[in-house]
Amino acid sequence: MKGGKKVDLREYIKSLQLIDELWVVENAVNAGFNASAAVARAMEEDGKGLLLEEIREFPNFSFVGGIFSRPSLWLHPKKKYPDREAWSKYASILQASEDISLTELLNEIQTRKGEKIFANEVNTGPCEEVTISQEELDLTNIPIPKPTQYDEREYLPSAVLILQDPETGDTKWIETRIIRFDKRRFILPVSGNPKMAGIYSKYAEKEEDIPSTLLIGPEPAVTIVAKMGVPTGMAGIAGSLQKKPVELMEGKKNELMIPVNTEVVIEGVIKTYEMEEKGTHQGFFRKHESEKEPVFEAKYIMRRENPIIPIDVPPLKMSDQMVLTSLIHSQELLEAINGLYSHNPAVWVHVPPELRLGIGLVAAKVDYPGQMGELGKLMLGNSPYITFAGVLDEEEYDGCIVEALNSCFRKTSPDKWEFLSEMRTPESMRIKSSQKTSTRVYLKGAFDPTWKDEWISQRISFEDNIPFDIQKKVVEKWKEWEFAKDPIWRKDYAKKVREVGVKE
């Protein structure tokens, strides 16, 4: 497993070009909304990445976005994008088969998490191609756009913060938003980040500075691991994900170990006794008001020649951050649910970004009556996002949200399979801060395995209940009648019927 090829950000970008998952813009663009808008369009259009090679105000920098986004799965990706694979970007990071399915991807991530490849320690690396001392550094020389017009300050949504727990000595990689405040300081939103807040509070009690390192543009596997909820061994998991050890070197201003294949490294301290207004910004679900948060003071900068800065527009449904959050949360839910049983009833879990993480789908092999109810409650109880859990008894819909939801709703019997959860809604999901309790609805998309066949209602749809030769005749009539559109049930299916004729 250690024989994998190098997968730093630059090699990853090249691999995306080879599989036609990234567009390249050679013309100069502005560093502000123009860059954010271009990346947003690429992600929203069909989930492709976009490399902006030249930034007009910063000629030695480039932007890249859409590196974790993917095609929409409202319809099965093969129906809308016959020449693309839904998870090919992640397959490139994992060096897995390009046509990997969601089920295979979730299982592969879980397997790799348990098969750590320990890091290699080195003395230097690509991140030291350019060094800038504290006296010379100026954070405004790093291009950082505002993702949306509703953001008060410029920020990067997915930098990686390296901290060390002062009690256990464990090193943590934490995904964080970094908000530029002035030439020497970033603002870090600690209050909304439990992993960061836990370590911060230990230093804050003593009013001590926190030795810290910020990574902009590390290896994609490092960004993925920083998103996970794993407590320790992050470098080993990142190495396992990319099938190659992460190379680490000791920092210049602190003892924190730095992944050397990072575009920009900023060493400094978090001031536990210094707070500044972070400004308003547009989040996943709502606009966040300004509040005071701790300040990171830069001490030293290392970077590569002509660095590439990953940018994102987080509120978009198919943004890098939304899609990556969806994937990691789905995998962790699957692992948590199956960990409570002696076997693995859940086959796959999907919390689609297309639905802003509000609906969670799980396909399961049911062993006894009532187990579906258990699984639905486990989904709701282990997620800060999900407000509706759909549980299916079919595995084949892991590549299509619409078909999975249709299966769920068409087979739902409200008088039998509607449950009211007693669990409380997370603070972030409440309509009013004073609201202390809430109710969630859970609908089951599978029938009691003890039911007789005649008790189970059938799906009623054009594709499911009409013989194929009759479907063909109807489609031909539709064309003869010169209706403006194909039958609304499925355009691509109608086209297929016309072209290939009746199945043998």
N, C-alpha and C positions, 0 to 999 in steps of 0.2 A: 504493500500500500504506500510505501514511501517513495515510489518511483514516479509520482505524479509530476506533471510539468508545472512551471512557474505560473501562478495565477494572481499576480498583482493587478492593480487597477488598469494599467496600460495593456497588459496582455489580455485581460478580460475584455477590454474595449475592442481589441483586435479580433478576439474570438466572436464577439457579437457582430462585427462587420462580416465575418466569414459566413455566418449563418443568416445573414440579412435581417438582423434584429436591431440594427442601429443605422441611422442616417448621419451623414457628415455635412456640415455647413462650413465652407471655406471662406465665405465672405465675412467681413467684420460686422459684429453686432454690438449694440450698447450693453453695458453691464447691468442696467436697471431692469425695468419691466419688460423690455424687448426680449431679453434672454429668458426670463421666467415665462413669458407668454409663448415663446417658441417651444420650450420644453413642455409646457402644459398642453399645447396643441398636439405634439407628438404622442404624449401619453394618452390623451383623451381620444385621439383619432383611432389608434389601434395598438397602443401599448408598446410602441417601438422606442428605442433609445435615441438620443440626439446629442451629437458631439459638435459643439460650437468652437471651432479651432482658433478663432481670433476674436478677442475682446477689445473693442476700439480704445477704451481708456487704459487698458492693461495689456499691452502688446505681447508680454511674455507669459500670459496665462491663457488657459482654455477652460470652458465649462462643459460638463457632461450631465445629462439627466435621463431619466427613464431606464436606468440600468437594472432596476429590480421590478419595473412594471411588466405587464404581460397583456396579451389579447383578452378582451372581455369573454367571459364564459356564460353570458346570458344564453347563447346558443352554443352547441358543441363547437369548439374552435375549428374542427375540421370542416364544418359546414360553412363557416364564414371565411376561414383562412385555410384553404386546402393545402397550401404550401408551407404552413407554419405549425410549430408545436407550441402548446400553451406554456410549457414549463422549460423551454429550451435554454433560457438564460440561467436558470438555477442548475440545469444539467451541466452547463458549461463550467460553473463554479465547482460542482461536485465531480466533474469529469466522468459523468454518467451518460447513459444513452440519451440522445437528443429527444426521443419520443417518450420519455418517462411520463407516467401518469401521475395524478395527484396521490393516489394510494401508494404507488411505488416511491414517490418523493418523500412523503411523510415517514414511511418506514425506513427509507435510506437515511434520513436525517437522524431518526432515533437510533439507528444502528451506529452511525458515525459518532454520535455523542458518547457512546459507550466504548469506542475504540480510539482512544486518544493517541495522537502522534506528538510527542513532546518537542518543544521548541529547541532550536539551535541558538546558542549564544555566540554572537560575533562582535567584533570591535568597531566596525563601521558599516555603512550601507548607503544605498542611493539617496536616502533622505538627507545626507550631509553634503550633497553637491553644492549647496549654497547655505551659508550660515550668517546669521544676523544677531549681533550682540544687543544687550538691553539698551545701550546708549543710542544705537542706530535704528532699532525696530520701530515700525509704524504700522499698526494693524489696518489702517486705511489703505495701505498698499496691497492688500489682499482683496480681490474683487468679491463682494458679497451682495447679491441683489435682494430686493424686497420680493418675496414670493407673490404677494397679492397687494391690491390697492388698499386693503383694510389693515395692512401691517404698518405700525408706526415706525418700527426700526428695521434695519437690514439684519438678516440672520440666516444661518445655515441650519437646516432642520435636523441633520443626521451626522453630526460630528461624533467622535468617540472620546470619552473622558477616561483617563486612567487614574485610579485612586488606590490607596492601600489602606485597609482597615487597621487602625492603630492597635486594636486589641488582639486580633487573630493573625495579623501580618499578611492576610490574603490580598492579592491584587485583583482589582475589579475593572473590567471594561464596561463602560456604561454609555449607551447611546444618549445623546443630549442635544438640545438646541443651543447654539451659541449666538448671542445677540451682541452685535458690535455697539459699544458705548462711546469709546473715544480711541485715541491712538495707542493707548497702552492697555485698555481693559475691555473684556467681554462681560456680559451679564449671563449668569447661568440659572435657569429656572429650577431650583432645587425643590421647591414645594410640591411640584407635580411629578416628581421622580422618586419613588420610594427607595430605589437602590442607592441613589445619591444622598437622599435625606438621612438615611441610617448612618452613613459614615460622617456626613457633615455635622450631625448632632453631637457626635463624640468629640470632635474638635471644638465645636462651638461652646461646649460646656467650659472649656479652658480658655476660650478666646484665642485659639492658636491658628496660625495660617496652615492651610492644607496643601502639602506638596502635590502638584497636579500636572498632568500632561494632556494636551488636546491633540487629537489626530484628525486631519482633514484629508480624506481620500486614502484610507488604508486599503489593504487587501479586502476584497468583497467578503471573504469568509470572516474577517475580523469584525466588519460591520454587522454581519448576521449574528455572530455570537454575542456581540454587545447588546443585541436586541433580546436575547434569550433570558430566561430566568434562572440560569445555572449559577450556583453560588461560587464555585471554584473551578480551577483547571481550564480556564477559557482559552489559553494559547494552545493547549493540547486538543481541544475540541475544534478550534479553527484549523489546526493542522490536519486533523482527520477529515474535516469537511472538504478541504482542497487537496487531500492526498499528498501533502507535502508539508514538512515542518515550517512553522512560522519562524523567521529569523528575528531575534531580539538583541538589542544592545542596551547597555546602561545609559541613562540620560546624562546630560552634561551639567545640569543644575540640581538634579535630585537623583535618587537611586532607583526610580521607577524604570522598568524595562520597556523599551520602545520597539514596536514592529518597524524594521528599517525600510520596508518597501512601502512607505507612506509618502504621499505627495507633499504634505506640509505638516510639520511637527512644531507645536508651540508649548514650551515648558514655562511653568509659572506657579503661582499659588492662588488658592481661593481665600479671600479675606472674610473670615467668619464674622467680623465686626464692622464690615462695610457693605452697605446695601444701596442699590440704585433702582429707579423705576425701569421696569423692563419694556413698558409700552404695550399698547393693545396689539393683538394679533388674531388672525383667523385660524381656528383649530379644526380638527376633524368634524366636530358636530356643531360648534357654535363659536361666536366671537368671544375672546377672552379679554377681560379688562386688565388694565395695567395694575401692577403691584410691585412692591419692592422685593428684590431678590439679591443674593450674594454676587460679589464681583470677583472675576478671575483677572489677576494682574500678570501680564506676560513678562517673562524674564529673558527668554532666548528663543530664537526661531531657527529651525533647520528646514530646508525644502529641496525638492528636486529642481533641476533646470526645467524651465517652461512647465510649471506644475498644472495639473488638471484638477479643477475644483468641482466636486459633485454638487449639483443644485437640485432643488425639488420644489413642488408646489403642493404641500401636504394636504390641503382641503380637498383636492381632486380625488374622486373615487378610485382612479387607477394610478395614483401617484406612487412613487417608489416607497414612501413611508407607509401608505395605506396597504399596498400589496404585500410588503414585507411583514408588516404587523399581522395581516390576515394569515399568511403562511405559518409564521412562528406560533401564533396563538392557536391555530388549528392543530399543529403538531403537538403542542404542549397539552391541549385539551384531550387529544387522542391518548397521549401517554398517561395523563392523570386518570382518565376514565378506566382504561384497561388495567391500570395499576391497582385498582380496587377489587379486581376479580382474579380468580385462579386461572382463568383463561382470558382470551381477548375478544369480547363480544363486539366491540366497535371495530369496523373495518376501515372506515375513513371518517374524518371530520373536516368540514369546510365552513369557515366563517367568511363569506364572500365580501370583498371590498365593494363589489357592485351594489351591495345593499348596506354600505357603510357600517359593516360589522354588526348590524342590528339583529340579523337572523343567523342562527347556527344550524347547520345540517349535519346529521350523523347517520351513517348507514351501519346496521348492526345485524348480527346473527343472534336471534332471540332463542333462549333456552327454556323460558318459563313465562306464564302469564304475569304481567305486571313489570317485566324487566324493561320494557320500552318506557314506562313511566319513570323508572329509576334513572335511565339514561338521560331522559329529558331534564330531569331535575338536577342531575350532575352537570349537564351542560350549563344550565342557568346558574348553578351555585358556584361554578369555577370560572366564570367569565365576568369581567367588568363591563363588557360591551353588549352581550346578547340579551335581547328582550323577548325573543321568540325562538323556541327550539323545535326544529322539525326532525323527527326520527323516522327513518325509512328502513324497510326490510329488503331493499334492493341495492346492489353494489355498483351497477353499471352507470350510475348518473354522476360519478365524480368529475366528469368533464362537462357538465351542462347544468346550470342553475335552474333554468326554466323547466327542464324535464324533471329535475329532482323536486322542485316545488309543486309542479303539476301532479306528480305521483303522490306527494304528501297530501295535498288538498283534495284531490279527487277521491282518495280513499278514506278521508276523515269522516268519522261518524260523530257529529257534535255531541249527541246525547251519551255517547260511550267514552269518547276519547278526548274530552276537553278537561284540563286540569287547571286549577288556580294555585299558583305557587305562593307559599307563605314567606318566601325569602324577600329581603328588603332590596330595593333598587339602590345601586351605588349613588353616592352624592352627586356625581357628575351627570347622572341621568334623570335626576328629579326636576320637575317643573319649577318648584319653589324650594328654596333652601329650608323653609320651615316644615316641609313635607317629610314626615318621619317614616311612613310606611307606604308601600305601593303594592300593586298586584300585577303579576305577569300571567299571560296565558300561554299554555303549552299545548300544542296540538300534535297528536301522534299520527304518523303516516304509515302505519302498518296495522294489520288486524290481529286480533287475539288468535294465537296458533291453535286454540282448542275449538274455534268456530268451524262449522261444517261449510262446505263449498257453497251450498245454496243460501247461506246466510250472508254471504259476502257480495256486496254490490259491485257491478262491473264498471270499468271506465267507459264513458260514452264520448267518443271522439271520431273524427273522420278517419284517421289513420288506424285506430284500434278496432273499429267495429264494422268497417265497410270492406268487402273483398277487394283485393288489389285490382282486378280487372274492371270492377265498377268504378273504382277511384280513377282509373285511367280514362274511362269514358266521360266521367264528369269533368275531368281536367280538359279533355278535348272539346267538350261542349263550351266550357268556360272561354276557351280560346275562340271558338266559332262565334260565340255571342259577343265577342269583342268587349268583354269587360275591361275596365281600365287597369285592373290589377289581377294578379293570380289570386286564387282563393286564399283568404287570410290565414288558413290553418298552417301553411308553410310554403313559402315561395320556392325555396331550393328543392323541396320535395316534389312540387308540381313540375319543376323543370326536369327533374330526374325521370319522372313518369313519362313525360313527353319524349325524352331522348332515348331511354332504354326500353320502354314498352313494358309489357306484362312480364312479371317474374315467372320463371319456369316452375 
